[in-house]
Amino acid sequence: MNDLHMNEFDIVVVGSGIAGLSFSLYLQELAEKENRTIKIAILSKGKFDQTNTALAQGGIASVAAKADSFEDHIADTMNAGAYMNDKHIVEMVVQSAPLAIKDLQKWGVHFDKTINDEFDLAKEGGHQHQRIWHFEDATGKEIQRALTASVLQEKQCTIFENIAVSNLYKNADGYFCIDTIDNNTSSKQKTFIAKQVVLAGGGIGAAYAHSTNQNLSTGDAIIFAKNLGCAIKNICFVQFHPTGLFSNDSTTYLISEAVRGAGAVLRNKTGEAFMIKYDARKDLAPRDIVSRSIYNEMQLHKTNHVYLDATMIDENIIASHFPNILNHCLKEQGLDIRKQWIPVVPTQHYSCGGIDSDQFAQTNVSGLFAIGECAHTGLHGANRLASNSLLEAIVFAKNAAAKALLFKQKKSAVLSNNKNHLIKKLSRTALQQRMSDAAGVIRSTIIMKETLQWLQEQLSSSSIIPSPTMTDIETNNLYQLAQLILEDALNQTENKGVHFNKDLKYKFNLFSFCNVVIGCI
């Protein structure tokens, strides 16, 4: 879209989802107030709207109802995260949510309203109250549309599509160097130079055989940050969404949690509504509990999926609230969710850990920020509460913009390798199957250790690729990422949140995974 010869910027943003776009908008607003000019480049690995944000269905959590409160939203977030959350961060994000909603509306995002012209707030698993702001079942797509339109109006913001980052390092003067590859042609492009870099590169879905993520989600940002010296924290806490549409595709269509919030129930092969056996909140328990419950039912009945029954929901509600899910199921599987049960299976969905960052999205590397799913902020703890991810991205984007405006250039204190690591010939398909078996909903020490040893053998024995493509670089990043996940998982001494190792003792509480599950595995 723009000439890559103009490659020097004040800030380079890697990623074009809600985190990267809202950061750019907030920074431009702050700069205009101070009559400053800040050159921003946004690098999109694929098309500009090919992001995980665009796939988000449910919505964004923010207290609004009279019966609701910040205290309840904080409590729900802490409970879902197994109290491994940073409570200071949780309080900050929850209290910032109403203003974040207003900012999204200012940028043109629409949210559904009732016939009484009030905002139609939904309820999802783990939430005590209705506090999910949404646009039909395509909230992320609506946010992506509005933020993209706003960014395109910014004169100091330059957009580059289909440009993948192949390497990130610092020179002796403290400037970041960002090597890129054209994702269409696999040809090397110019190196971008920037005083600051914002990593907003999304998730790690490509490490697994089945994921709700875009297939571009290869965890590159996490590996680039690690190579620069950043700490990576809680990376083993990988959330599986309970209701991915059962299919053989590597990218799995998401059946929004809001469908259960509207009254749908999970059923096993016999038609039993089984969630009452596992949690008092039944189908609206947090995602980790629901995913493990489904897994157990599949083991008990020797099936490869369970069913989500939405037939009791009013057809008008399905048509108005879930039109995309309705149409997708009809088109792809000939399935009418108004009359037929939906085959579903837990599917890799979200990384609760990542690049360790503070409340301003700053890492321990000067000038380097991490925002969104690639970051570990302390908000999610061991398990993300539904619809807190879009909220996290925009709140930390705003905080980061304020810090970025005040940034002072320093000489580099980072010992950084400015050459690509040797890229090995590795199989992505083999990795994905291994990781799905070793680091899925239910884990075991033996399988994790065997898989970690296999990874190390592959990385040490595989041949070097003389002229690697971006796909090759991504696959090598995924192998390094898989190592981090398994090492972190093996270091866990107890089961919390989304991490469940059947070889560890599980600590029960009122709403934890029930004894019946442990006995059946």
C-alpha positions as a Python dict, from the first residue, in 0.01 Angstrom:
ca = {
    (1, 'M'): (0, 0, 0),
    (2, 'N'): (297, 227, 57),
    (3, 'D'): (659, 248, -61),
    (4, 'L'): (880, 40, 167),
    (5, 'H'): (1178, 266, 94),
    (6, 'M'): (1031, 511, 343),
    (7, 'N'): (1131, 283, 629),
    (8, 'E'): (1221, 508, 921),
    (9, 'F'): (951, 569, 1181),
    (10, 'D'): (914, 688, 1536),
    (11, 'I'): (709, 381, 1620),
    (12, 'V'): (647, 53, 1439),
    (13, 'V'): (337, -140, 1544),
    (14, 'V'): (346, -512, 1465),
    (15, 'G'): (-14, -627, 1429),
    (16, 'S'): (-339, -473, 1303),
    (17, 'G'): (-600, -601, 1549),
    (18, 'I'): (-768, -403, 1826),
    (19, 'A'): (-444, -371, 2026),
    (20, 'G'): (-234, -224, 1745),
    (21, 'L'): (-506, -6, 1596),
    (22, 'S'): (-632, 144, 1922),
    (23, 'F'): (-275, 216, 2032),
    (24, 'S'): (-216, 406, 1707),
    (25, 'L'): (-539, 604, 1745),
    (26, 'Y'): (-472, 693, 2108),
    (27, 'L'): (-116, 802, 2028),
    (28, 'Q'): (-228, 1021, 1739),
    (29, 'E'): (-487, 1188, 1961),
    (30, 'L'): (-229, 1262, 2231),
    (31, 'A'): (24, 1389, 1977),
    (32, 'E'): (-230, 1624, 1819),
    (33, 'K'): (-311, 1774, 2160),
    (34, 'E'): (56, 1861, 2202),
    (35, 'N'): (93, 1968, 1840),
    (36, 'R'): (351, 1697, 1780),
    (37, 'T'): (414, 1485, 1474),
    (38, 'I'): (477, 1115, 1533),
    (39, 'K'): (534, 883, 1239),
    (40, 'I'): (372, 544, 1291),
    (41, 'A'): (396, 232, 1076),
    (42, 'I'): (151, -54, 1121),
    (43, 'L'): (270, -388, 983),
    (44, 'S'): (3, -646, 907),
    (45, 'K'): (119, -1001, 847),
    (46, 'G'): (-176, -1070, 620),
    (47, 'K'): (-454, -851, 495),
    (48, 'F'): (-521, -560, 727),
    (49, 'D'): (-839, -716, 866),
    (50, 'Q'): (-702, -1071, 884),
    (51, 'T'): (-679, -1067, 1262),
    (52, 'N'): (-807, -1261, 1562),
    (53, 'T'): (-997, -948, 1658),
    (54, 'A'): (-1205, -983, 1343),
    (55, 'L'): (-1301, -1337, 1448),
    (56, 'A'): (-1418, -1242, 1798),
    (57, 'Q'): (-1788, -1316, 1834),
    (58, 'G'): (-1900, -1259, 2194),
    (59, 'G'): (-1808, -905, 2283),
    (60, 'I'): (-1632, -685, 2537),
    (61, 'A'): (-1701, -686, 2911),
    (62, 'S'): (-1788, -365, 3093),
    (63, 'V'): (-2010, -293, 3394),
    (64, 'A'): (-2323, -98, 3301),
    (65, 'A'): (-2632, -260, 3456),
    (66, 'K'): (-2762, -122, 3786),
    (67, 'A'): (-2741, -464, 3951),
    (68, 'D'): (-2378, -500, 3846),
    (69, 'S'): (-2066, -347, 4000),
    (70, 'F'): (-1691, -315, 3952),
    (71, 'E'): (-1649, -535, 4258),
    (72, 'D'): (-1847, -818, 4096),
    (73, 'H'): (-1656, -792, 3767),
    (74, 'I'): (-1328, -798, 3961),
    (75, 'A'): (-1445, -1098, 4164),
    (76, 'D'): (-1551, -1287, 3848),
    (77, 'T'): (-1215, -1216, 3682),
    (78, 'M'): (-1018, -1330, 3987),
    (79, 'N'): (-1229, -1643, 4031),
    (80, 'A'): (-1193, -1745, 3665),
    (81, 'G'): (-816, -1685, 3686),
    (82, 'A'): (-779, -1913, 3991),
    (83, 'Y'): (-659, -1607, 4185),
    (84, 'M'): (-329, -1607, 4000),
    (85, 'N'): (-428, -1266, 3860),
    (86, 'D'): (-259, -942, 3963),
    (87, 'K'): (-547, -782, 4155),
    (88, 'H'): (-412, -428, 4103),
    (89, 'I'): (-418, -487, 3727),
    (90, 'V'): (-765, -643, 3741),
    (91, 'E'): (-901, -342, 3930),
    (92, 'M'): (-741, -99, 3688),
    (93, 'V'): (-878, -274, 3378),
    (94, 'V'): (-1230, -325, 3513),
    (95, 'Q'): (-1256, 38, 3627),
    (96, 'S'): (-1126, 158, 3288),
    (97, 'A'): (-1383, -43, 3093),
    (98, 'P'): (-1671, 209, 3070),
    (99, 'L'): (-1443, 475, 2923),
    (100, 'A'): (-1299, 218, 2681),
    (101, 'I'): (-1653, 147, 2556),
    (102, 'K'): (-1704, 520, 2501),
    (103, 'D'): (-1378, 541, 2306),
    (104, 'L'): (-1488, 255, 2081),
    (105, 'Q'): (-1818, 430, 2018),
    (106, 'K'): (-1632, 753, 1942),
    (107, 'W'): (-1437, 566, 1674),
    (108, 'G'): (-1760, 439, 1519),
    (109, 'V'): (-1816, 98, 1680),
    (110, 'H'): (-2183, 0, 1702),
    (111, 'F'): (-2329, -213, 1982),
    (112, 'D'): (-2670, -383, 1975),
    (113, 'K'): (-2966, -219, 2144),
    (114, 'T'): (-3301, -349, 2265),
    (115, 'I'): (-3638, -234, 2132),
    (116, 'N'): (-3636, 13, 2422),
    (117, 'D'): (-3319, 173, 2282),
    (118, 'E'): (-3107, 44, 2571),
    (119, 'F'): (-2782, -140, 2513),
    (120, 'D'): (-2844, -514, 2489),
    (121, 'L'): (-2596, -655, 2739),
    (122, 'A'): (-2536, -1031, 2722),
    (123, 'K'): (-2417, -1281, 2982),
    (124, 'E'): (-2136, -1532, 2936),
    (125, 'G'): (-1971, -1808, 3136),
    (126, 'G'): (-1811, -1698, 3463),
    (127, 'H'): (-2000, -1366, 3478),
    (128, 'Q'): (-2254, -1302, 3753),
    (129, 'H'): (-2432, -1033, 3551),
    (130, 'Q'): (-2514, -925, 3198),
    (131, 'R'): (-2218, -702, 3105),
    (132, 'I'): (-2113, -813, 2756),
    (133, 'W'): (-2140, -535, 2496),
    (134, 'H'): (-2181, -691, 2154),
    (135, 'F'): (-2277, -642, 1791),
    (136, 'E'): (-2481, -948, 1688),
    (137, 'D'): (-2236, -1241, 1701),
    (138, 'A'): (-1963, -1050, 1516),
    (139, 'T'): (-1842, -792, 1767),
    (140, 'G'): (-1479, -827, 1669),
    (141, 'K'): (-1556, -779, 1301),
    (142, 'E'): (-1744, -459, 1384),
    (143, 'I'): (-1455, -332, 1599),
    (144, 'Q'): (-1206, -418, 1325),
    (145, 'R'): (-1417, -231, 1068),
    (146, 'A'): (-1454, 85, 1272),
    (147, 'L'): (-1095, 104, 1396),
    (148, 'T'): (-956, 37, 1048),
    (149, 'A'): (-1167, 319, 904),
    (150, 'S'): (-1044, 556, 1178),
    (151, 'V'): (-678, 463, 1132),
    (152, 'L'): (-699, 514, 756),
    (153, 'Q'): (-791, 876, 823),
    (154, 'E'): (-474, 939, 1025),
    (155, 'K'): (-216, 1122, 814),
    (156, 'Q'): (85, 1022, 1026),
    (157, 'C'): (-2, 652, 1021),
    (158, 'T'): (135, 439, 735),
    (159, 'I'): (-12, 94, 674),
    (160, 'F'): (166, -206, 524),
    (161, 'E'): (-27, -521, 436),
    (162, 'N'): (112, -873, 386),
    (163, 'I'): (441, -774, 550),
    (164, 'A'): (570, -1031, 798),
    (165, 'V'): (841, -958, 1053),
    (166, 'S'): (1121, -1209, 1017),
    (167, 'N'): (1358, -1066, 1278),
    (168, 'L'): (1364, -796, 1545),
    (169, 'Y'): (1678, -659, 1709),
    (170, 'K'): (1839, -343, 1845),
    (171, 'N'): (2146, -167, 1711),
    (172, 'A'): (2412, -4, 1929),
    (173, 'D'): (2236, 332, 1913),
    (174, 'G'): (1926, 186, 2076),
    (175, 'Y'): (1711, 185, 1761),
    (176, 'F'): (1500, -115, 1672),
    (177, 'C'): (1563, -289, 1341),
    (178, 'I'): (1270, -484, 1201),
    (179, 'D'): (1350, -717, 911),
    (180, 'T'): (1049, -802, 697),
    (181, 'I'): (938, -1045, 429),
    (182, 'D'): (663, -995, 171),
    (183, 'N'): (411, -1265, 262),
    (184, 'N'): (282, -1284, -95),
    (185, 'T'): (614, -1341, -268),
    (186, 'S'): (839, -1461, 22),
    (187, 'S'): (1092, -1202, -92),
    (188, 'K'): (1293, -1004, 162),
    (189, 'Q'): (1198, -640, 207),
    (190, 'K'): (1353, -335, 365),
    (191, 'T'): (1447, -324, 730),
    (192, 'F'): (1230, -80, 924),
    (193, 'I'): (1406, 145, 1175),
    (194, 'A'): (1218, 273, 1481),
    (195, 'K'): (1275, 434, 1818),
    (196, 'Q'): (996, 224, 1969),
    (197, 'V'): (817, -99, 1878),
    (198, 'V'): (473, -218, 1983),
    (199, 'L'): (425, -594, 1961),
    (200, 'A'): (56, -663, 1907),
    (201, 'G'): (96, -982, 1711),
    (202, 'G'): (-184, -1193, 1856),
    (203, 'G'): (-192, -1554, 1964),
    (204, 'I'): (-31, -1897, 1931),
    (205, 'G'): (-307, -2101, 1763),
    (206, 'A'): (-82, -2249, 1494),
    (207, 'A'): (99, -2451, 1761),
    (208, 'Y'): (-208, -2676, 1776),
    (209, 'A'): (-385, -2898, 1524),
    (210, 'H'): (-719, -2720, 1579),
    (211, 'S'): (-763, -2357, 1679),
    (212, 'T'): (-1016, -2075, 1656),
    (213, 'N'): (-728, -1840, 1565),
    (214, 'Q'): (-629, -1711, 1224),
    (215, 'N'): (-372, -1944, 1069),
    (216, 'L'): (-123, -1654, 1088),
    (217, 'S'): (-114, -1687, 1469),
    (218, 'T'): (232, -1839, 1508),
    (219, 'G'): (352, -1666, 1825),
    (220, 'D'): (630, -1477, 1646),
    (221, 'A'): (606, -1173, 1873),
    (222, 'I'): (671, -1386, 2181),
    (223, 'I'): (985, -1539, 2033),
    (224, 'F'): (1115, -1204, 1905),
    (225, 'A'): (1067, -1056, 2251),
    (226, 'K'): (1237, -1351, 2419),
    (227, 'N'): (1537, -1318, 2188),
    (228, 'L'): (1561, -951, 2288),
    (229, 'G'): (1576, -1051, 2654),
    (230, 'C'): (1212, -1017, 2760),
    (231, 'A'): (1068, -1241, 3027),
    (232, 'I'): (796, -1482, 2913),
    (233, 'K'): (544, -1559, 3186),
    (234, 'N'): (261, -1811, 3239),
    (235, 'I'): (285, -1933, 2881),
    (236, 'C'): (154, -2279, 2976),
    (237, 'F'): (-191, -2137, 3053),
    (238, 'V'): (-349, -2202, 2713),
    (239, 'Q'): (-725, -2162, 2708),
    (240, 'F'): (-943, -2399, 2512),
    (241, 'H'): (-1284, -2273, 2407),
    (242, 'P'): (-1543, -2535, 2503),
    (243, 'T'): (-1750, -2504, 2187),
    (244, 'G'): (-1553, -2511, 1866),
    (245, 'L'): (-1768, -2641, 1580),
    (246, 'F'): (-1660, -3002, 1525),
    (247, 'S'): (-1489, -3039, 1188),
    (248, 'N'): (-1166, -3164, 1035),
    (249, 'D'): (-1030, -2819, 947),
    (250, 'S'): (-725, -2685, 1130),
    (251, 'T'): (-907, -2356, 1185),
    (252, 'T'): (-1221, -2428, 1384),
    (253, 'Y'): (-1528, -2208, 1370),
    (254, 'L'): (-1624, -2072, 1710),
    (255, 'I'): (-1972, -2117, 1856),
    (256, 'S'): (-1988, -1816, 2085),
    (257, 'E'): (-2023, -1857, 2459),
    (258, 'A'): (-2310, -1611, 2429),
    (259, 'V'): (-2518, -1895, 2280),
    (260, 'R'): (-2501, -2071, 2616),
    (261, 'G'): (-2561, -1734, 2780),
    (262, 'A'): (-2888, -1720, 2584),
    (263, 'G'): (-2995, -2060, 2716),
    (264, 'A'): (-2826, -2333, 2510),
    (265, 'V'): (-2714, -2646, 2699),
    (266, 'L'): (-2446, -2905, 2642),
    (267, 'R'): (-2555, -3265, 2590),
    (268, 'N'): (-2366, -3591, 2559),
    (269, 'K'): (-2425, -3880, 2322),
    (270, 'T'): (-2727, -3998, 2520),
    (271, 'G'): (-2885, -3651, 2525),
    (272, 'E'): (-2807, -3590, 2892),
    (273, 'A'): (-2751, -3226, 2994),
    (274, 'F'): (-2434, -3317, 3180),
    (275, 'M'): (-2290, -2991, 3316),
    (276, 'I'): (-2491, -3014, 3639),
    (277, 'K'): (-2263, -3304, 3738),
    (278, 'Y'): (-1954, -3085, 3725),
    (279, 'D'): (-2040, -2735, 3844),
    (280, 'A'): (-2328, -2554, 4015),
    (281, 'R'): (-2317, -2291, 3738),
    (282, 'K'): (-2377, -2568, 3483),
    (283, 'D'): (-2324, -2449, 3123),
    (284, 'L'): (-2211, -2104, 3234),
    (285, 'A'): (-1915, -2222, 3441),
    (286, 'P'): (-1573, -2079, 3340),
    (287, 'R'): (-1423, -2218, 3022),
    (288, 'D'): (-1160, -2439, 3186),
    (289, 'I'): (-1424, -2631, 3383),
    (290, 'V'): (-1659, -2665, 3085),
    (291, 'S'): (-1377, -2783, 2855),
    (292, 'R'): (-1262, -3051, 3098),
    (293, 'S'): (-1621, -3161, 3155),
    (294, 'I'): (-1672, -3204, 2780),
    (295, 'Y'): (-1343, -3392, 2754),
    (296, 'N'): (-1457, -3628, 3028),
    (297, 'E'): (-1793, -3691, 2862),
    (298, 'M'): (-1613, -3772, 2538),
    (299, 'Q'): (-1394, -4023, 2726),
    (300, 'L'): (-1693, -4179, 2905),
    (301, 'H'): (-1897, -4225, 2589),
    (302, 'K'): (-1604, -4285, 2352),
    (303, 'T'): (-1705, -4001, 2119),
    (304, 'N'): (-1502, -3728, 1948),
    (305, 'H'): (-1749, -3448, 2029),
    (306, 'V'): (-2053, -3357, 2233),
    (307, 'Y'): (-2355, -3145, 2136),
    (308, 'L'): (-2471, -2791, 2204),
    (309, 'D'): (-2851, -2776, 2208),
    (310, 'A'): (-2980, -2429, 2116),
    (311, 'T'): (-3324, -2545, 2003),
    (312, 'M'): (-3496, -2402, 2312),
    (313, 'I'): (-3382, -2047, 2223),
    (314, 'D'): (-3646, -1839, 2048),
    (315, 'E'): (-3585, -1847, 1673),
    (316, 'N'): (-3612, -1469, 1651),
    (317, 'I'): (-3333, -1434, 1908),
    (318, 'I'): (-3114, -1674, 1713),
    (319, 'A'): (-3179, -1483, 1390),
    (320, 'S'): (-3107, -1143, 1546),
    (321, 'H'): (-2830, -1227, 1793),
    (322, 'F'): (-2649, -1513, 1617),
    (323, 'P'): (-2704, -1465, 1242),
    (324, 'N'): (-2345, -1549, 1145),
    (325, 'I'): (-2338, -1870, 1347),
    (326, 'L'): (-2677, -1969, 1205),
    (327, 'N'): (-2567, -1903, 847),
    (328, 'H'): (-2226, -2066, 887),
    (329, 'C'): (-2371, -2389, 1024),
    (330, 'L'): (-2634, -2397, 748),
    (331, 'K'): (-2383, -2329, 472),
    (332, 'E'): (-2092, -2544, 587),
    (333, 'Q'): (-2268, -2840, 748),
    (334, 'G'): (-2632, -2816, 641),
    (335, 'L'): (-2714, -2778, 1008),
    (336, 'D'): (-3008, -2568, 1127),
    (337, 'I'): (-2920, -2476, 1485),
    (338, 'R'): (-3282, -2372, 1547),
    (339, 'K'): (-3386, -2737, 1511),
    (340, 'Q'): (-3070, -2949, 1536),
    (341, 'W'): (-2798, -2994, 1796),
    (342, 'I'): (-2455, -2854, 1714),
    (343, 'P'): (-2154, -3092, 1733),
    (344, 'V'): (-1885, -2916, 1939),
    (345, 'V'): (-1542, -2991, 2083),
    (346, 'P'): (-1294, -2793, 2298),
    (347, 'T'): (-1055, -2608, 2068),
    (348, 'Q'): (-739, -2405, 2132),
    (349, 'H'): (-851, -2046, 2167),
    (350, 'Y'): (-637, -1807, 2372),
    (351, 'S'): (-298, -1768, 2539),
    (352, 'C'): (-334, -1630, 2892),
    (353, 'G'): (43, -1583, 2924),
    (354, 'G'): (306, -1423, 2705),
    (355, 'I'): (554, -1135, 2707),
    (356, 'D'): (573, -1002, 3061),
    (357, 'S'): (467, -636, 3070),
    (358, 'D'): (357, -376, 3323),
    (359, 'Q'): (39, -167, 3351),
    (360, 'F'): (167, 57, 3068),
    (361, 'A'): (241, -245, 2844),
    (362, 'Q'): (613, -183, 2887),
    (363, 'T'): (854, -476, 2878),
    (364, 'N'): (1197, -485, 3043),
    (365, 'V'): (1348, -379, 2707),
    (366, 'S'): (1350, 0, 2672),
    (367, 'G'): (1110, 119, 2402),
    (368, 'L'): (946, -221, 2353),
    (369, 'F'): (575, -263, 2432),
    (370, 'A'): (357, -574, 2424),
    (371, 'I'): (-21, -542, 2398),
    (372, 'G'): (-304, -790, 2350),
    (373, 'E'): (-284, -1167, 2342),
    (374, 'C'): (93, -1183, 2297),
    (375, 'A'): (137, -1005, 2632),
    (376, 'H'): (118, -1121, 2992),
    (377, 'T'): (-32, -835, 3192),
    (378, 'G'): (-155, -1017, 3502),
    (379, 'L'): (-521, -965, 3413),
    (380, 'H'): (-612, -1324, 3325),
    (381, 'G'): (-420, -1529, 3577),
    (382, 'A'): (-456, -1900, 3502),
    (383, 'N'): (-769, -1863, 3290),
    (384, 'R'): (-921, -1570, 3100),
    (385, 'L'): (-1274, -1464, 3186),
    (386, 'A'): (-1491, -1446, 2873),
    (387, 'S'): (-1488, -1110, 2688),
    (388, 'N'): (-1202, -967, 2894),
    (389, 'S'): (-955, -994, 2604),
    (390, 'L'): (-1082, -713, 2382),
    (391, 'L'): (-1111, -503, 2697),
    (392, 'E'): (-753, -578, 2798),
    (393, 'A'): (-620, -482, 2455),
    (394, 'I'): (-780, -138, 2442),
    (395, 'V'): (-707, -45, 2806),
    (396, 'F'): (-338, -130, 2777),
    (397, 'A'): (-318, 36, 2435),
    (398, 'K'): (-430, 362, 2594),
    (399, 'N'): (-182, 328, 2880),
    (400, 'A'): (100, 244, 2639),
    (401, 'A'): (26, 545, 2417),
    (402, 'A'): (70, 780, 2713),
    (403, 'K'): (411, 628, 2790),
    (404, 'A'): (520, 615, 2427),
    (405, 'L'): (460, 989, 2393),
    (406, 'L'): (706, 1055, 2677),
    (407, 'F'): (975, 818, 2552),
    (408, 'K'): (1338, 938, 2554),
    (409, 'Q'): (1590, 763, 2333),
    (410, 'K'): (1869, 577, 2513),
    (411, 'K'): (2175, 389, 2400),
    (412, 'S'): (2101, 19, 2382),
    (413, 'A'): (2167, -181, 2694),
    (414, 'V'): (2042, -495, 2518),
    (415, 'L'): (2286, -745, 2375),
    (416, 'S'): (2091, -836, 2067),
    (417, 'N'): (2177, -1064, 1777),
    (418, 'N'): (2110, -881, 1450),
    (419, 'K'): (2118, -1197, 1243),
    (420, 'N'): (1844, -1453, 1198),
    (421, 'H'): (1891, -1771, 1396),
    (422, 'L'): (1968, -2077, 1186),
    (423, 'I'): (1639, -2194, 1043),
    (424, 'K'): (1589, -2570, 1047),
    (425, 'K'): (1375, -2791, 823),
    (426, 'L'): (1091, -2881, 1057),
    (427, 'S'): (741, -3026, 1021),
    (428, 'R'): (462, -2800, 1141),
    (429, 'T'): (199, -3075, 1112),
    (430, 'A'): (400, -3308, 1335),
    (431, 'L'): (443, -3032, 1593),
    (432, 'Q'): (73, -2946, 1594),
    (433, 'Q'): (-32, -3307, 1657),
    (434, 'R'): (228, -3352, 1930),
    (435, 'M'): (126, -3031, 2106),
    (436, 'S'): (-245, -3116, 2085),
    (437, 'D'): (-170, -3445, 2259),
    (438, 'A'): (81, -3312, 2513),
    (439, 'A'): (-46, -2964, 2600),
    (440, 'G'): (-419, -2987, 2550),
    (441, 'V'): (-715, -2981, 2786),
    (442, 'I'): (-582, -3276, 2989),
    (443, 'R'): (-205, -3320, 3024),
    (444, 'S'): (32, -3580, 3166),
    (445, 'T'): (389, -3549, 3286),
    (446, 'I'): (517, -3842, 3081),
    (447, 'I'): (374, -3721, 2749),
    (448, 'M'): (493, -3364, 2812),
    (449, 'K'): (846, -3485, 2887),
    (450, 'E'): (850, -3712, 2581),
    (451, 'T'): (728, -3428, 2360),
    (452, 'L'): (984, -3185, 2501),
    (453, 'Q'): (1261, -3435, 2429),
    (454, 'W'): (1127, -3481, 2076),
    (455, 'L'): (1129, -3104, 2021),
    (456, 'Q'): (1488, -3075, 2137),
    (457, 'E'): (1594, -3362, 1911),
    (458, 'Q'): (1421, -3206, 1611),
    (459, 'L'): (1583, -2867, 1669),
    (460, 'S'): (1929, -3016, 1711),
    (461, 'S'): (1927, -3275, 1433),
    (462, 'S'): (1725, -3118, 1150),
    (463, 'S'): (1907, -2974, 850),
    (464, 'I'): (1950, -2600, 799),
    (465, 'I'): (1749, -2424, 528),
    (466, 'P'): (1980, -2194, 324),
    (467, 'S'): (1704, -1957, 205),
    (468, 'P'): (1414, -1983, 446),
    (469, 'T'): (1067, -1856, 366),
    (470, 'M'): (846, -1685, 624),
    (471, 'T'): (666, -2017, 668),
    (472, 'D'): (997, -2176, 764),
    (473, 'I'): (1069, -1897, 1013),
    (474, 'E'): (721, -1928, 1162),
    (475, 'T'): (758, -2304, 1205),
    (476, 'N'): (1090, -2261, 1384),
    (477, 'N'): (927, -2002, 1610),
    (478, 'L'): (648, -2249, 1686),
    (479, 'Y'): (900, -2513, 1795),
    (480, 'Q'): (1064, -2265, 2031),
    (481, 'L'): (721, -2160, 2157),
    (482, 'A'): (622, -2523, 2217),
    (483, 'Q'): (935, -2569, 2427),
    (484, 'L'): (841, -2270, 2641),
    (485, 'I'): (488, -2400, 2692),
    (486, 'L'): (599, -2749, 2794),
    (487, 'E'): (881, -2629, 3019),
    (488, 'D'): (642, -2394, 3198),
    (489, 'A'): (378, -2669, 3227),
    (490, 'L'): (628, -2915, 3374),
    (491, 'N'): (732, -2654, 3631),
    (492, 'Q'): (375, -2628, 3763),
    (493, 'T'): (331, -2801, 4099),
    (494, 'E'): (-49, -2789, 4112),
    (495, 'N'): (-342, -2768, 3877),
    (496, 'K'): (-487, -2423, 3833),
    (497, 'G'): (-715, -2272, 3574),
    (498, 'V'): (-657, -2409, 3225),
    (499, 'H'): (-352, -2612, 3329),
    (500, 'F'): (-464, -2961, 3426),
    (501, 'N'): (-201, -3234, 3463),
    (502, 'K'): (-372, -3559, 3563),
    (503, 'D'): (-55, -3664, 3745),
    (504, 'L'): (-83, -3373, 3990),
    (505, 'K'): (-309, -3349, 4292),
    (506, 'Y'): (-604, -3119, 4230),
    (507, 'K'): (-712, -2875, 4500),
    (508, 'F'): (-1091, -2864, 4517),
    (509, 'N'): (-1312, -2571, 4605),
    (510, 'L'): (-1682, -2501, 4577),
    (511, 'F'): (-1678, -2440, 4203),
    (512, 'S'): (-1373, -2642, 4092),
    (513, 'F'): (-1356, -2950, 3876),
    (514, 'C'): (-1553, -3224, 4054),
    (515, 'N'): (-1430, -3557, 4190),
    (516, 'V'): (-1632, -3744, 3933),
    (517, 'V'): (-1404, -3609, 3657),
    (518, 'I'): (-1081, -3718, 3821),
    (519, 'G'): (-1222, -4063, 3874),
    (520, 'C'): (-1313, -4105, 3510),
    (521, 'I'): (-988, -4002, 3344),
}
